[in-house]
Amino acid sequence: MRSGVRTRASFWVFALAVLAFIYVPLGVVAINSFNSDRTFGWPPPGLTTRWWSAALKAPGPRDALRTSVEAGLGATAIALVLASLLALALTRYRFFGRNAISLLVILPIALPGIVTGIALQSVIQNVLNPVFGINAGLFTIIVGHATFCIVVVFNNVTARLRRMGGSLESASADLGARPLTTFRLVTFPLLRTAILAGALLAFALSFDEIVVTTFTAGPGTPTLPIWIFNNLFRPNQAPVVNVVAVILVAVSILPVWLALRLSGTEAAESRL
């Protein structure tokens, strides 16, 4: 499609405006984490690293970071197992209700987070707590995050399986390999980068989540986003909140960047 100079310039201006709207506030937060003025006077009268020292020494952000990492790793582990098995079953086999199951797997990512959170809180209060004695805490956070992390891994693995086709697996079976041997020597090596990319994206999604976490976290298990939200309007904590926000952004960028690198490498190899 050909477009004129004015049209291309308009697209560039619009794209730059959208990017500036997203990233300029992040830059302001990063600069304010070094602002020597507690009230965040602008431009900063000076720069200091004392807020970073205070954030690293404070027990609240450190405990919240550990909870976020544990929740992300737990949700990612559950998503890897369930999503990979579901993708293999729904891609390689035909059975009654296959499309309905596929819809149910993908649906949680489309539902509003507050709806999912309310539903999970109802299960915790009416089922897990009275029947099994499980209160809201790290376990419920992990289960709640796994509901949408599964979708990310499922989509990655399903897309790779569809590109692979079934010819290599059929050839392995014709040569006498058992299904488990075929999976170990043929299927899994081809799925490895897709699974890893899905795991990285699932961890990043879990690490940033706040809506579902609000309904599934107990009073003593705040994640890092919950800690930021709870301390955002406290004047004494405002400088530390900026530092924690910068750390949160940096930790969130790394898995996404690695996932994009893996996807780019896999696309380049497929072209070769």
N, C-alpha and C positions, 0 to 999 in steps of 0.2 A: 504494500500500500504506500503510495507516494503522498507526501504532504508538503505544503509550502513552508517557507522560512518562518513566517509568523506563527503557523500552527506548531511547528517544532519548538519555537521559542516559548510559546504559551505553555506547552507541556513541560518544558524544563523549568520554567518559573513556578508552575504549580507543584512539580515534584520537589523542588528545592524548598518551597514554602511548607509543604507537608513534613519534609525531613527536619526543617528548622523547628517546626512546632513540636516535634517529638524529641529532638536531641538537644536543643538549646537549653531547655529546663534541666536536663541531666547534667549539662556542662555547668550550669549555675550551682546545682547541688554539689558537684565535685569541687568547685572553687570555694564554696562556703564551708566545706569541710576543713579548709585551711584558713578560714577567715579568723583574724584575731579578735574581731568584735563579736561578742556573744549575741548581740541583737541583729547581726548580719547586715550591717550598714553597707551600702553599695555606692561606689566601688569599695572593695575591702580596704580599710585603713592600713592593714598589714597582714602578713601571712605567718602562720604558726602551725606547728605539728602537735600542740598539746592536746587537741581534741582526739587525735589518733591515739596518743598514749593513753588518754582516759578511756577511750572505747576498748582498747585492747586489754586494759586492766579491769574493766567493769565486768562483774559476773553475769549480769542480765543478758547482754548481747552474746557473750561467749556460750552460755547455756542454751540460748535460743538458736544459735548457729549449730550447735551439736544436735539439737532436736531436729532442725531442718535437714541436716545431712543424714541422720538416721532415718527419718521419715522418707526422704528421697530415695535412699538406697533400698529400704524395705519395699516401697511401692514399685520401684523399678524391677526388683527381683521377682515380685509377684507378676508384674506385667510381662516380663520376659518369658516366663514359663507358660502362663495361660495364653498370651497373645500368640506365641509361636505355635503352640498346639492347635489353637483355634484356626490360625491361618492355614496350617497344613491340612486340617480336616476339611475346611470349607473350600479350599482351592483344589485339592487332589481327589475329593470324593463327591459323589452326587447322592443325595438322600432327601427324604421328605422333610420340609421345614428348614432347608438350608438357607434360603433367602431371609426367612424370618429371624433366624439366629444371627445372620450377618448384620441385619438391621439393629437387633438388640445390642450387639457388640459395639457398634458405632454410635448408637444413640446418646450415650452419656456425654460425649464431647459437644453435642448440639444442645443439650438441655441447659437452661440457666443454672449457674452455680448455686444460687440460693435455693432453687427447687431441690437439687441433689443434696444440699446440706440439710435442709429441713427433713427430707426423707431419711437420711442417715441418722440424724438426731433422734427421730422417732423410733428407729430400729434399736438404737443404743438404749433409750429410756424404757421401751416397752418389751424388748426381747433380750438383748445382751445383758443388761443389768439385772433384771429380776430372775432370768433363767440361768445365766452362766456366771453372774457376779462380775461382769466386765464393765468397768466405768470408762467414761471418756478419757482418753489419754493417747499415748504414742501409738498403741495398737490400732485404735479407731482412726487416727490420722492416716496411718499407713493404708488401711483398708479403703478409706475414703479417697485417698489420692490414687490408689490402684484402679479405681473405677474409670478414671479418664486417662491414666497412663497406658492402660491396655490398648486404647484406641490408637495411640501414636505408634506403638510397636506393631500392632496388628496391621495397620496400613502400610508400614515399611516392608514387613515380611510378605504380605500379600502381593504388593507390587513387584517384589523381586521374584516370587514364585511364578507369577504370570509371565514375566519376561523370560524366565528360565525355560518354561514349558516342562513337559514330562519325558522328553526323549532320553535324556541321560539316565534318569531313574529307571526307565523301561529297559534300557540297554544293560544296566547293572543287574536288574532282575533276570533278564534273559541269560546273563552269564553265570547265574546261580547264586548271586548274593542275596542274603536274607534282608528283610526290610530294615532291621536295625543297622546292619553293615552298610547298606545303601545310604541310610541317613548319615552315618558317621563319616563315610569316605566320599560321598558325592553331594548330598543335599546340604549338610551343615557347612562345609567349606565354601559353598556358593552363597549361602545365606549369612555368613559371618559378618560381613561389613554392614549389611542391612540391619541385622539384629543389634550390632553395636551402635549404629547411628540412631536407631529407635530408642535404645537404652539411654543414650546421651540426651536426646530430646525429652524423653519421659522424666529423667532426673531434673532437667531444667524446668519443666512444667510443674513438677511437684515442689521444687525449691521456691518458686515464686508464688504459689497458690495461697490465697487468703480467704476466699469466700467459703469454700467447703471446710477449710480448716477451722473457721470461726465456730462452726456447728459441731465439729468432731473433736476438738482439742479440749482437754480438761483444764482446770484452773492453774495447774502446775506445769503444763507442757506447752508454752507458747513457742511457735516457730519464729524465725527471724522476721518475716513480714508482719506477723501478729504483734511482735514486740515493737516494731517501727510504728505501726498504727496506734498502739496503746500509748506510746510516748511522744507522738508527733506534736501534741499541743501542750506539752509540759515545758515551760521555759528553761528549766535547769537541764533538761535532757536534749534540747534542740540541737546543740552542736554535735553531740554524740550521735544523734539520729542521722545527721547528714553523713557522718563517717560510715555508719552501718549501711546506709542506703548505697553509698559508693561501693562498699564491699559486696553488697547483694547484687548490684549490677555487674560487677566484674566476675563474680562467681557464676552468674547466669549466662554471661556471654561465652565463656569458655566451652561449655558443652555444646552450645548451638554452633559455634565456630568449628569445633571438631566434627560435628555431624555433617556440616556442609562440606568440609574437606573430604570426609569419607565418601559422601555422595558424589562429589566432583571426581574423585579418583576412580570410583566404580563406573561412572559414566564414560570417562576417558578410556578405561580398559575395555568397556563394551564396544566402543567405536573401533578399537584396534582389532 
